[in-house]
Amino acid sequence: MDTYARSFRAIDARLARAAKRSYRRGRRWIRCARNAMNPLVNVIFHREHLIECAQEMRQNGSDAAGSNGERLRDYSRENLIVLCDSLHQDIYGGSYEPSPRRTVKIPKRSGKGHRTIKISTPADRIVGNALLQAMTPIWEPRFLENNWGFRPGKNQWDMLAWLRIQVEATGRTVLALDDVANAFDNIPLKPLLDWHVETLQPLVPECHKQASRLRDLRRFCSKGQAELVPATQSPHHELQRLRELIRQVVQDPANTTSRGIDQGGCYSPLAMNVFLHHSYDIPMAESLFHPYWARYVDNLVYLAQDVPQGRKALQMSAQLLEPYGLRLKGEDGIFDLERGACPNLLGFKVAWKNGKLQYRLSSQSWDQLSAELRQLHKGERAPERATATIRGWVQAMGPAFEGGDDVSDRLLRLSASLGFREAATESDISSWSLEAANRWSALLRDSLEGTAEGARATAPPVPPPDLN
C-alpha cells in the first residue's frame, strides 16, 4: 500500500504545482477540474495535468500531424488551454471519443519491409501522454531489472553493456535470441486491461481520501463561485471507467477486434511492458533460467551454457506466450559465439574475440540509415534533416566505435549517392564517432562499477576467522 500511496502523492504533487501556477494566474481551477465525482479519473486527466503534458510535448518536439491535419504548434497557448479544458470535461462527463489514427509506414531496422505507425490527433496524444505520466510511477517499481526497453533511465546501450558484462563474467557464450512476432498488433486487450485494474484497485481508497480533502480547497474560490462536491461513485465504476479510457488510448477506433494496440501511441510502449511483464518476465524470473535473460521491448535474449540449454530457453519462451495467442518469429535462433557465430542484436553484430564481447555495425543498421535518408526527399528541409539523421545514427552506434573503426568513407559515399553530399564532412563524422565511443566507454565503466557494488551489497557476510 505504501507504494500506491507514494505513486499517488507523486502524481498529486505534479498537479499541485500546476494548480498553484494556475491560481496565481487567477484561474478558478477548482471549479473546472477538482470535481470529485470520479477521483481516480479526475486525478489522471486533471485539466492542469493535461495542460502541462501538452506543453511538455510541444517543447519535446512531438509535432506530427494527426488524421485531422492539425499539429500541436498550430495551437496558441490560449487555444491549448481551451482544448485541455474541453478534453477534461469530455473525459469527466464520459463523452470522450478518440479520433481515427493516421497510418504511416516507416522502414524497419532490418531494412526488410515497413512498420505501420498509428499517429493520433494532438488532442488524443495529450490524453495518452497524461495517462503515461500518471502510470509510469505506478508501474516502474514493479518492472524487473531484466526489462530494458522504453523505461526511464534505460536504453539499448544499457542492455548491451549488461550483456557484455554477463558474458565476460560467466563465460556463457551461447546466445538464444528471438522476437515476439507482430507483438503490438496481437496483444490481447482483456488480460492487459485486467492487469491495469488489478494494480490500480488499491489506489482507489487513496483517491477517495484525496477527494474528501478537496472540499477544504473551496476557500480559495471567489465568493459565490464554489461548487458543491457531489458524492463519489463506486470504486468499481471508477475502475471500469478508467479501464475503458485505457482501451480508447491504446487502440485505434477503427480496430474493432479484441487484439492489438497502436504502435506509435504515447502509452503503447508502457502497455507493451505491462503485458510482457506479467506474461513473460515474471514467469522467467521464477524459472531456472533466471537471471541470464533479458528483454528489450519484444526482443528476447538468453545467455546459455550450451546449445541445448539455449534451445530449452526458447521453447519455454514460446510456451509462455502461446496462451495469449502470441508466437516467436523464429528468425534468429541459437548462436555459439566461440564457434564464430555473429548474430544481429538491436542493430549491432555481436562477436566474440580475444575473450571479449564486441559490437560491430550490422548490415541492418546501414540499410535502415539508407531507407531513412531516402524518405527525407519526400519532406521539407531535406538537407538539414539529412545532417540531423546522419548525426543521430552515428551517435547511436557508439558501441561499434569502441575499437576505433572509421566509417567516414562509407558514410560519405552513401550520403552522396542519395543526394546529400553536403550533409556531413569527414571531420564531422569523426567527431561524432569519437563522442559516441566516449559515451559508450563511460557507460560501460559505470555499469561495471554498479555491478561490483551490487555484488558486494548482496554478498553473504564473511564468517569470523576460526581462532581455535
N, C-alpha and C positions, 0 to 999 in steps of 0.2 A: 504493500500500500504506500510505503514511503516513496517508491519510485514513481508511482502515479501522481502523488502529491507534488513531488519535485517537478515532474513534467508539466503539470497544470500550472504551477507557480511560474515556470519559465515562460509559458505562453502568456499568462496573465500579466507578467512584468512587461512583456513586449507591448501588450495592449495598453497598459497603464502609462507607459512612456508616450505612446502616441496620443492617448487621451489628454494628458497634461498639455502637450503641444496644441492639441485641438482646443482645449479650454482657454489657453492663453490667446488663441486666435478668435475667441468669442463664440465658438460653435456650441450649440446645445446638443452635444453628442449623446448625452444620456437619453434625451427624448427620442433620438433617432435610432440608437443602436443598443443601449443597455437594457433591452426588454428581456424579462426572464421567462417568457413563455416556454422557450426551448433553450436552456442554458448551455448545453453542450454544443449544439449547432451555433448558437449565438457567439460563443467564445471563439470558435474556429473561424467563422465567417463574419466576424465583427466588422463594422463599417471602417473603423480606423485601421484594423488589420489589413483589410482589402486595399485601402489607400496606400499603406506602407509597402505592401507587396508589389503593387503596381509601380510605385516609384523605384523600388529596387530593380524590378525587371527592366524598366526603361534605362536605368543607369548601367545595367549589365549588358545592354545591347540586345535584349530579347525583342526584336522588332520585325519578325517575319509576318507577312500578311496572311490573314485567315481567309476563310471562304467568302467573307463579305468584302474582301479587298482592303480592310482597314488595318492600320498599324498603330502601335502604342504612341509613336511620335506624332501621329495625326491628332492626338488629344491634347488640348491645353490643360493646364493644371486644374482650372475650374471644371472643365468638362470631365476630367478624370475623376474628380471628387463626385460629380453628379452620377457618373457611371457606377462607381463603387457603392454609392448610396442606393441606387436602383437595384444593384445586384444583391445587396444585403436585404432589402425589402422583399425581393422576389424569393430569396432563399428562406428567409424567415416566414414568409407567407405561404411557402410550399408551391409557388408557381414558377420556380426556376426551371427552365428548359434549355439545355445547351444547343448551340447551332451545329450544323453539319461541319465536318472537318474538311480541310483542303488536303488532297493527296499529292505528295511529292516523292519522286523516286531519286535516290542517291546511290552512287556506286558502292558496292560492298568492299570491305577491306581486302578481300581476296582478289578483287578485280573481276570476279565472275558474277555477272548479274547485278541486280539492283535491290536496294532495300526500300520498302514502302514506308514513308513517314507521314503521319497524320498531324496537320497543323491546325490548331484551334483558333478561333477568333480572339482578339485581345481580351474581351470580357471573360471568356471561358478559361483563358490562360491565367488570368488573375485569380479566378476561383481555384484552379488547380494548384497554383503556387501558394495560396493561402492554406490549402489542405496540406501541402508538402511541408510548409514552415511549422505548422502545428503538430504534424505527426512525426516529424523527424526526431525530436527529443523524446518521444514516447517509444519509438521502435529501436533507435540506436543502441540503448543499453541492453537490448535483448539479442541483437545480432551477435554472431560468433566471430572470433578473430580471423577465422579462415575465409571469411567473406570479404572480398577486397573491392568489389565493383560498386560505383555510384554511392560512395559513402563519404561523409565529411572527413577530410584529413587523410584519405586514402586514394590511391590511383593505381594504374597498372604497373608503374615503376616500383611501388611498394611490394606488389606481389612478386615481381621479377627478382627483387632483392631478397625477399623471403625464400624464394625457390633456390636461388644460388647459395644462400647460407645453409639451407637444409641439405641440399645435395652434397655440398662440400663437407659438411659436418657429419653426415650419416653414411655417406658412401652409397646412397640409393641413386643409382644412375639409370634406372629404368623408369621412363615416364609413360603413364597411361593418360591419354588426352582424348577429349571428345566434347562436342557441343550439344545442347538441347536443340532439337530440330524445331525451327519456327516457333520459338518459345512465346514471344509476345502474342502471336496470332492464336495460340492454342491453350493459353492458361484458362482453366475453368473458373468462372466467376464465383460460383457458390462457395467453395472452400475458402477462396480469397476473402470474400466478404464476411464469412463466418468467423475467420480468424481475426478480422478487424473488430467485429462486435465483441468477441470473447475477450480481446485485450482491452477494449475501451470500457467494458461494463463496470469495472471497479472505479473508473473515473467519474461516473455519473453522480454518486453521492457528493463528491468534492465540488462538482459543478452546481449542485443544488445548494450547498452551503454558501458558495460564492453568490448565487442568485439572491439568496435572502440578505446577504450583506449589502447588495447593491441598493436596497431600499434606503440605506443610510446616505447614499450619494445624492439623493434628491435635493438636499440642501444647497447643492451647487447650481441648481437650475434657477432661472429667473422666477420671480413670484408669479404664480398662476400658470407656469409652463410645465410643472412636474406632472407626469402621468402616473396613474396608479399601476402597480406591478401586478399583473394577473397571476393566478395560480399556475404553477408549473405543471406541465404534462407528465405523464408517467415515464419512468426510465425506459420501459420497453418501447414506448412510442418514440422517444428521443433516439434510441439506438437504431430503430428501424428507419427513421428519417435520415440519420447520418449514413446508414448503410446504402440507402438509395442515392444519396448525394455522391458517395464514393463511386458507385456504379456509373453515375452520369459523368463523373470526371474522367474515369479511365476508359470508357467505352464509347466509340462513335455512335451517335443516334442511328446511323444507317445500319449498324450491326445489330440485328435482332436475335442473334443466337445467344447461347449461354456460355460462349467461349470468346476469348480474345480481348486484349487491352491495346490501346493505341500506342504504337511505337512513335516516340517523339513528344508524347504528352508530358507535362510538368511532373505529374505524380507517378507516371508509369514505371520509371526505374525503381522507385521505392516500393511500388506494388509488386514488381518482379522479385525484389529482395524479400519481401514479406512472404510471398508464396513459396519460394525456394528455401527460405529459412525453415519453414515448417515441413515441407515435403521432402527436402533433401539434406539440409545442413544438420538439423537435429539428429536424424537417424544416422548420418555419417559420424557425427561426434560420439554417438553411443556404440559405434561398431568397433571392430578390431582394427580398422583402417585408420583410426584417429591416432596421432594428429597429422599424418602425412598426406593430407588432401587440401585442396584449395578450390575456391570458386571465384571467378570474375564475371559477374552477371550470369550468363548462361554458358560460360566456358568452364569445363570441369577438368581438374588436374589431380593426379595422384602419383606420389613417389613410391615406387615398388622396389623390393629387393631383387626380384627376378620377373621374367615374363609371365609365368603362371599366376603370380600374385597380382600383377597388373591386369591380367585378364579377369580375375575374380573381382577386382575393384570396379571395372567397367560393367561387369554383369550385375553387380549389386546396384550400381547407379541406375541401370536400365530397369531393374526390378522396383526401385523406389519411385520412379517416375511413371511406370506403367499404370498404376491405379488411377492416375489423374489424366490418362489419355495422352501423355507425352512420351516421346521416344528420343533416343540419341541419333545423331546424324550418321554415325559410323564412318565418317570420312577421315578421321585421324587414326587412332589405334594405339599400339604399344611400341615404344622406341627404346632400344638399348643404346645409350649414348656411348658406352665404352666400345661398342662394336661399330662406331662411326655414324650412327643414325643422327640426323639433324632435323628434328621436327619444327614446324612453324607454330609459334605461340604469340598471340597478341601483336602480330605484325613483325615479329623477330624470328630469326632462325637460331635455334638453340643448339649449341655444340659443346662437346667435352674435349678439352685439350690441355695437356700437361697438368692434369689433376685439378683443373678449374673449369667452372661452367662459364661459357662465353655466349654473348648475344651478337648476332650479325644482322644486317639488313636483309630482309627476305624479298623475294620477287613480288610477293603480295603488296608489300609497302610501296614499291616502285609503281606497281600497277595502280594502286589507289591514288598516289600522287598524280600520275598521268591522267587518270579519269577526272580528278578534281580540277586540274588545270584546264582540261577540255571544256568542262562545264562553265568555266568563267567567261567564255566567249559569248554566252547567252545573256549575260547581265551587263550592268553599267560598271564603269571604272575598272575594267578588266585588268590593266597593267598594275594598278595599285593593289588590287585584291590578289593578283598573282604573287606579288612580293610578300604579302602577308601569309599566303598559303604556303609558299616555299619555306619561309622562316619558321612558321608553326610546325611544319613537317620535320625540319631539321632539328628543332628544339625538342620534339617529341621522341626523337631517335637517339637520345643521349647514351643509353646502354650500349649501342652499337659502335660508339666512337671512343670507347674506353681504351682500345688498343691503338688509337691514333690513326685509324683508317681515314683516308681522304676521299670524299665523294664529290668534290668540286667539279671535276671534269665531266663525270656522268650527269650530274645535275644541270650543269650549264648546257650540255648537249640536249638534254631532254627539254628544258625550258625554251631553248632556241627553236627546236623542232616543232614546238606547239605555239610559236608566235610570241614568246615572251623573252626575247633575247636580252632586254634591258631590265628584267625583273630583279636580278641579283648579280653581283660580281663575285669573282673567286675569293676576294678578300672578305666579302660579306659572309659567304658560306663557311669559310674557315673560322671566322669569328663566332658565328652561331654554333658551329660544331664544337668548338672548344668550350664555349659557355655551357652547352648541354652536357658535355663529358664531365665538366667540373661539378655540375649539379648532381649527376648520377654518382660520382665518386663520393660526394658529401653525403648523399642519401644512403649509400652502401655503408659508409663508415658509421653513420648514426644508427643504422639497423643492426650492425654488428655490436655496437656498444649497448643498444637496447636489449639484444638477445643475451648478452653476457650478464647484464643487470637482472634480467628476468630469470636467468638460470640461478644466479646467486640468491634471488628472493625466494625461489621455490625449492632450493636445495634443502635436504633434511639436515637437521642440526648435527654438528660433528660431535661424537661422543667424547667425553673427557678421557685423557690418556690413562691407561692402566698403570698405576704407580706401585702395584704389588710386585 
